[in-house]
């Protein structure tokens, strides 16, 4: 399956959730949950809020590592406000908003199993 087909399947699944349950859960997964999945979670959260869609967004990795500092810096450069939630230097957590979007989501590296259980 190519990327476009995957995206269309995701759109169909979210549309179906919203029509049937009025709530959808999306979990982006990559290897370390430190870059790609974090970006995806952040932007999907903004998009769902801007479009007023009841979508809860998670991110996770097959391994749990800290969110990459370059990811944090890039999000800040692109208008996100990150407020430190913990002092854990190995895996810091941030409350993340974009131009006043509410509610803010949590940016933190997580293992896939925990977030998948919450998403299901």
N, C-alpha and C positions, 0 to 999 in steps of 0.2 A: 504494500500500500504506500503510495507516495504522500508527501506532506500535505498537499491540498485535500486529498481524500480524508486524511486524519483530521484536519481542521473541520471539514464538512461534517464528519461524524460527531465531533465534539459539539459543534453548533446544534446539530439535530438532538443530541442527548440533553444539552442544556435547555433547548426550546421545549422538549418533551417534559422535562422536570418542571419548568416554570408553568406550563399549561396544566399539568396534573397535580402538582404538589404546592405550587406557588413558592417553592424554595429549591435552589440547586446548590450543590457542593462540588467544588472543583479543586483537585489537588495536583499541583505541578511537581514532577519528580525528576531529579537528575542525580548524578553520582554522589556528590558531596553536599548538596543543598547549601552551596556557598555563593553561587553566581546566577546561572541561568534560571533555576527554579525560583530564586529570590526575586529576580527582575520580573518574571512572569507573574508571581503572586502580587507584587506591588502594583504593576500596571493593570492586571485584571481587576484588582480591588478598586482602583481608581475608575476604570471603565464601568464596572457594575454600579458604582455609586453615582457617577455622572449620568448614567442611563436609568437610574432608579430601579435597578433589577435586584431582586432578593437572592444574591449569590454570595455564598460564603466561600472564601478562597484560602487554601492552605498551600504550603510547599514542604517538601521533604526530600531526603536523599537516601540512597541505599547505604550510605555511610554518614555518620553525624560529624560534621566539622563546623568550625566557626564561619559565619558569613564573611566573605572576603572583604578586606578593607577597601579595595578598589570598587567593589559593588556598592558599599556604603557611600564612598565619595561620589560615584557616578549618580546615585539616586539623589544626593544632595544637590549636585550640579543641575539636575533636571527638575528641581522644584520641590523635592520631598523634604519634609522636616522630620528628622529622626531624634527622638528623645530617649536617652539611655534608661532602660528599665532595671538592669542588673549591673553588678560590678564583676560579673564572671568574665575574667580576661580570656578564658579558653573558649567560651561560647557566649558572647554578649548578646543581650536581647534589646531591641529598640521598639518603641511605639513609633509608628510610621504614618504620616499623613501627607497629602499632596494638595497644596493650595487650599487648605481648610476642609478637605473632605472629612466626613464623619460617618461612622465611627472609624477610628484609626485601627490599623491591623498591627499585629506583632511580627516583627522581622527577627527571626531567630532560626538557626540551623536545627533541624529536627530529623529524627530517623523516620523512614517511610512508614513503618508499622504503626506507630502512635497516631500520626496524622491520617492515615488511611482508615483507622478504626473510627476516628472522629468524623471523617467525611462520609463514612457509610452509615 
